[in-house]
Amino acid sequence: MSSAHRIASLLVALTLFVPARNAIAQSGPGPYLATPAWDQTIPGVKRFLILTNFNSEAVLDHETGLVWERSPDKKLGTWFEALHACALRKTGGRLGWRLPTAAELTSLIDPSVPLPGPTLPAGHPFGSFPTLGPTTFFWTATLYGEPAYMAFAYSTSTASGAVYFRDNATFVFRAWCVRAPSPAQ
């Protein structure tokens, strides 16, 4: 196994050690919400909350309990570079960021939004997204095929909402890092 693959294996293993869901604090007074669950929406509550205790650089998704970077990385890189970038990220003055799984990233996709997108939910606080080109694609931590081989990983386009698997050593996409526990894959 090459040193690059050993490093990637270590970074993938590190994504399993993430903070507990209840460790993420909202800023300001309540309302305090029920624990987020992937099988529910919370009526009467705005889905996204900009976290001022993260210098307004992160967003809590009330629906999933995930904390997203408010402004994803604009730099393009391979899957290995994206894993590394998230592991080192200090968004909002905090460490503990990682690449999202394919399920987590696609939880932000609104399939009712037509091309050219962006296919993010109405009222999202994530700023502007391009609608064409490779900068609309984001890597996920989810591998395709035999994990020991690690040759392909899934990516998602915010322009179309489509999910693809790509060669993770040659394709270059963006990293959009997340904090919180991973759901079952």
C-alpha positions in Angstrom: 0.0 0.0 0.0 1.4 3.4 -1.0 2.0 6.1 1.6 -0.8 8.2 0.0 -3.2 5.3 0.5 -2.0 4.8 4.1 -2.6 8.5 4.8 -6.0 8.4 3.3 -6.9 5.3 5.3 -5.9 7.2 8.5 -7.9 10.3 7.5 -11.0 8.1 6.8 -10.5 6.4 10.2 -10.3 9.9 11.8 -13.7 10.8 10.4 -15.2 8.1 12.7 -14.1 10.1 15.8 -16.5 13.1 15.8 -18.1 15.0 18.6 -21.4 13.9 20.1 -24.6 15.5 18.7 -25.5 17.2 21.9 -22.1 18.9 22.1 -23.1 21.5 19.5 -24.4 24.6 21.2 -26.7 27.1 19.6 -26.2 30.8 20.3 -28.8 32.9 21.9 -31.9 32.0 23.9 -34.1 29.0 23.0 -36.3 27.6 21.7 -34.5 24.4 22.5 -35.5 21.8 19.9 -36.0 18.1 19.9 -33.0 16.0 18.9 -32.8 16.2 15.1 -33.7 13.0 13.2 -33.3 12.2 9.6 -36.9 11.0 9.3 -38.5 14.3 10.4 -38.9 17.9 9.6 -39.6 20.4 12.4 -42.7 22.4 11.5 -42.7 26.1 12.4 -38.9 26.2 12.8 -36.5 27.7 10.3 -34.3 24.9 9.0 -31.0 26.7 9.1 -29.5 28.7 12.0 -26.3 30.8 11.5 -24.1 30.0 14.5 -22.7 33.2 16.0 -20.7 31.2 18.5 -18.8 30.0 15.4 -18.1 33.6 14.3 -21.1 33.2 11.9 -18.9 31.0 9.7 -21.1 27.8 10.3 -24.7 26.9 10.0 -26.8 24.4 12.0 -29.3 22.4 10.0 -32.1 21.8 12.5 -33.5 19.0 10.3 -30.4 16.8 10.5 -28.4 18.2 13.4 -25.4 18.7 11.1 -23.2 21.9 11.3 -22.0 23.0 7.8 -19.4 25.5 6.8 -21.3 28.6 5.7 -18.9 29.2 2.8 -17.5 26.0 1.3 -13.9 25.9 0.1 -13.5 27.4 -3.4 -10.3 25.5 -4.0 -10.4 22.4 -6.2 -8.6 19.3 -5.1 -8.5 15.5 -5.3 -10.5 13.4 -2.8 -7.3 12.9 -0.7 -6.7 16.7 -0.6 -10.3 17.3 0.4 -10.1 14.8 3.2 -6.9 16.5 4.4 -8.3 20.0 4.1 -11.4 19.2 6.2 -9.3 17.4 8.9 -7.2 20.6 9.2 -10.1 23.1 8.9 -10.5 25.7 11.7 -13.9 27.2 10.6 -15.4 29.3 13.3 -12.3 28.8 15.4 -13.1 25.1 15.8 -11.4 21.9 14.7 -13.3 18.6 14.2 -14.4 19.1 10.6 -14.7 16.3 8.1 -16.0 15.5 4.6 -19.7 14.7 4.7 -21.0 11.3 3.6 -23.0 11.2 0.4 -26.3 10.9 2.4 -25.3 14.0 4.5 -24.4 16.1 1.4 -27.5 15.2 -0.5 -29.6 16.1 2.5 -29.0 19.7 1.4 -30.3 19.0 -2.2 -33.8 20.1 -3.1 -34.8 17.9 -6.0 -37.6 20.3 -7.0 -35.2 23.0 -8.1 -34.6 22.9 -11.9 -31.4 23.2 -13.7 -29.1 25.2 -13.6 -29.7 25.3 -9.8 -28.3 25.7 -7.3 -30.3 22.9 -5.9 -30.1 24.1 -2.3 -33.3 24.6 -0.3 -35.0 28.0 -0.5 -33.8 30.4 2.1 -30.5 28.7 2.7 -27.8 30.8 4.2 -24.8 29.5 2.3 -24.2 32.4 -0.1 -24.0 32.1 -3.8 -23.0 29.0 -5.7 -22.0 28.7 -9.4 -24.4 26.9 -11.7 -21.9 25.5 -14.2 -18.6 23.8 -14.2 -16.4 21.7 -11.9 -16.8 24.2 -9.0 -20.4 22.9 -8.6 -19.1 19.5 -7.5 -18.2 18.6 -3.9 -16.5 15.4 -2.7 -18.1 13.1 -0.1 -16.3 10.7 2.3 -18.4 7.9 0.9 -16.3 5.5 -1.2 -17.6 3.5 -4.2 -16.7 -0.2 -4.4 -14.2 -2.1 -2.3 -13.1 0.2 0.5 -9.6 -1.3 0.7 -9.0 -0.3 -3.0 -10.2 3.3 -2.4 -10.1 4.3 -6.1 -13.5 6.0 -6.4 -15.5 8.3 -4.2 -19.0 9.9 -4.6 -19.4 13.5 -5.5 -22.5 15.7 -5.7 -23.3 18.6 -7.9 -25.1 21.6 -6.4 -26.1 22.7 -10.0 -28.0 19.5 -10.8 -28.3 17.6 -7.5 -26.9 14.6 -9.2 -24.6 12.1 -7.4 -21.7 10.6 -9.3 -18.7 8.4 -8.4 -15.4 9.6 -9.7 -11.7 8.5 -9.7 -10.6 10.1 -6.4 -7.0 10.5 -7.4 -7.4 12.4 -10.7 -10.7 14.4 -10.6 -10.7 17.7 -8.7 -13.7 19.0 -6.9 -14.4 21.2 -3.8 -14.6 20.3 -0.1 -17.6 21.3 1.9 -16.8 20.3 5.5 -19.3 19.3 8.2 -19.2 18.7 12.0 -21.4 16.2 13.8 -21.8 12.4 14.0 -22.3 10.4 10.8 -25.6 8.7 10.2 -25.5 5.0 9.3 -24.2 4.7 5.7 
